[in-house]
Amino acid sequence: PKALVVPHAGYVYSGPVAGSAYALLAPWAAEIRRVVLFGPSHRVAFRGLATSTADAWDTPLGRVPLDGAGAEALLRLSQVEPLDAAHAGEHSLEVQLPFLQVLLPDFVLLPVVAGDAPPRAVAEVIEACWGGDETLLLVSSDLSHYHEYETARRLDRAATAAIEALRPEGLDEESACGRVP
């Protein structure tokens, strides 16, 4: 797979689903050297997309080097800015790291937090960091939140259909918190 959508709720809620998505990558783990990770901003309001200026991120499993050259290249796009505040404490990105660290033997990470950005601006960023077979694109997104079961299933089915049909206009605040990326 070139791209995956993975959940970012607490591990107790979404860990098994995320694990099953990452398991799909196992046959190609040795080939994946770069991960571009998109997630929504939960704590900082801003327009566009944000890169990190850090050299690496530390987790209990060790250090994850960041793709500084990739971040610099994205900064050539007007909708991208370096904004470390958007990355500080952003769980949509952080919860993905242990899965990646266990699965991939050696990789660099290009984390991108999405604020308020139109689909075309996000698509341009995705195109700019697409890369070859060495690059994996991840979108961290949960679907519906806090609804009773049948409502959640209905909203999730509609969100899934919009994603599969490449219809971003079919997503709203109720359907997916990672709808921008």
N, C-alpha and C positions, 0 to 999 in steps of 0.2 A: 504493500500500500504506500502511496505517495503522501497521503494525508489521513489523519484520524481525528474524530471528534471524541474527546474523553471527558468524563464528568469530574467535577472538582468539589463536590460536597465532602463532608468528613468521611474518612476511610470506612467507618462503620456503615455508612449509608451507600457510598458509591465505590468503595474499594474493589468488590468483586466484579463490577461492570468494567471499571478501569483496567483491572488485571486481565480480563478476558480480551479487551481491546489490545493491550500491549502484547499479549501472547500471540496475536496474529503476526507480530513483527519478528518473532524469534528466528525464523529461517533466514532473515536478512540482517540480523543484528550486527554482524561483523562488517557489513557494507555501510551501515549508517554511521556517518562521522559528524554530522551537523544536524541539530534539531532547532527548528524555528517554532517557538511556542507562543501562540497568541492567546490572550485571556482578557476578559472584561475588567474594567476598573470598578472595584466595589467601594473604595474609600475616597478617591480623589476625582473631582470633576474637572475635566479638561476637554478641549476639542482636539481631534486628531488621534495620533498614535504615539506611544512613548517607548523609547529605548532606555536601557540602563547604561550608566557610565562606569559601572564596576568592572573589574578584570575577571572576577570569579564570584560565585555564590557558594557559601558553605552550608552543608547539611550534616546531620549526624553520621551519614555514610561517607562523608568526605567532601572535597572541593569539586565544584563544577566550573570549568573555565568558560568564560563568555566569549562570543565571537565579536571581538572589537572591530575587525575590518568589516564585518557584515553590518554592524550597527552604524559605522561611519558611512557606508554606502547608502543605507536607508535615510540618513540625515540629509541627503541631497534632494529628497522629496519634501515638498512644502508641508505636507500633512504629518510629518514625523519630527519629533523633538526629543532631546534627551531630558528625561523627567524622572529622576530617582524617587521622588515622593510617590509617584504612581506605582512603583515597584515595591516600596517598603511595606511589608506586611500583606502583600497581595496574595491571598491564599489560592486564587485560581491558577497561579503559576507554581507556587511552592509545592502544592500537593502532588504535582506531576514528577518532581525530581527524584524521589526514591524509586519509582518505577523505572525511570530512565537509567538511573545509576546501577540498578541490578541487571537490567536487560542489555545495555550497551557497554561494550568493553572500553571504548575510547571515543568521546564525542565532545564537541563544543556546542554551547547553547546560545541562541539568539532570542532573548525574551522580548516580546512586544505586548504592551498593555494598550488596549483599545478604549478610548474615551468616546466622545460623541463624534462619530465619523460616518459619512455616507458610504454606501456600498462600493461605489467606484473608487473612492480613496483607499479603502481597504484592499480592493482587488489589485490596485496598482502596487501596493506594498507586497502583497503575496507574489505577484509577478516578479518583482524586483529581487526577491530572495528565494525563488523557486529552486534553483540549483539543479543538480543531476541526481543520479541514484544515491549519492551520498547524503542527500538532504531529505529529512522527514519534516513535514508540516503537521503541527498539532494545534487543534483548537480546543481550548478548555471551556466547557459550557455545561451547566446544568439546565435541565428543562424546567417544567413548571415548579413553582414553590408554594408550599403551605395550603394546597387545595385538598378537598376531600378526594378519595380515591377515583371515583368515576369522572369527576371534573378533570383531575390530573391526567388520566388516561386519554380523555378527549383532547385536551390541550396538547399533550405530547404527540399524539397521532397527527394532529394538524401541523405541529412544528416539524416533525419528521418528514411529512409530505412536502412541506415548503423547502426544507434542506435538500431533499432528494431531487426536487424539480428545479433547484437553483433559483428559487424565488425569494430573495431576501425581504421583499415587501410583505411576505406572508408571515413574518416574525414580528412580534412586539414584546413589550415588557413582561407580559404574562406567559409567553411561550418559551423563552430561553434567555437566561441572563448573559450568555455569551453570544447573543444574536449579532452584535456588531462584527466581531471577528468571523 
